[in-house]
Amino acid sequence: MIEVTKDILKKIYKPRPRDSKKYDFGLLIVIGGSDFYSGSPALSAMAAFKAGVDMVRIIAPKRAADIIASFSPNLAAYPLEGSHLTKKHLATLISMTESAKEVARGNAAVVIGGGMGRSEETQNAILEYLAQVSVPVVIDADAIYAVGGKPEIVSGKPFLITPHTFEFFVLTKREVYKLSEEEKIKMVQEEAGRLKTTILLKGATDIISNGKEVALDKAGTPYLTAGGVGDTLAGITGALLARGVELFTAAQAAAYITGSAGELAAKKLRESLTATDLIDEIPNVLPKF
């Protein structure tokens, strides 16, 4: 059993060579959003930048993409026709994913799920996309619901799933909410092994397993219940995967960064803490050289 500490960050963040080039530290694609939920992909992208990724490309339905592009000049948002993701968008998604992989010299990853909605056509489009991609993917929020209907889609692929307790039930049909920590650990490890994937179960103690190893992250605060914190975690995780960090290690580091940044924000803001406050504290958690 591994207990995650700040030492894990020293394995990932090292002084950069002077001849570093764009995309040496990753290109992340964030797929999400809908007419109602426009903030989710933006939060993932903002967190990814603070975690050190070189570039983020957001793909979202037009209204969400237009709103996101107005937030900051740092955010590049590609608009999809319509109010939500459907199969007609698959060719664009696959093309942009392959393009990212090529231009970033393999240093690419995807975050998918935040704010997408759970209509049948969106869920089916998510599954078809996941069946066709080979880059590392963080599967979050509404994409977990899609995978819950066809969990074999993740088997053996470089995917990392980030459920809270109810989403874990959606994914596995097993209830963990009322279990002891020891029982939760055992169940997460069993399900990660059964699904042949990596799972980060979010909670007071984050439980991470690839089916073989288990890691526990205890960083955090009760004030991390605000909307958007999960999107932030997904973005940090995606940033680490894009820069080539292995799945199990990336999940541990992302959980630690999220929890520790949340602790710093909570000391100042307590009940007023929001996801953007957490994002602002990420630089204060990362190693300084």
Secondary structure, DSSP 8 states (H G I E B T S, - for coil): -EE--THHHHHH-----TT--TTTT-EEEEE---SS--HHHHHHHHHHHHTT-SEEEEEEEHHHHHHHHHH-TT-EEEEESSSS--GGGHHHHHHHHHHHHHHTTT-EEEEE-TT----HHHHHHHHHHHHH--S-EEE-THHHHHHHH-GGGGTTSSEEE---HHHHHHHHS---TTS-HHHHHHHHHHHHHHHTSEEEE-SSSEEEESSS-EEEE----TTTTSTTHHHHHHHHHHHHHHTT--HHHHHHHHHHHHHHHHHHHHHHHGGG--HHHHHHHGGGTS---
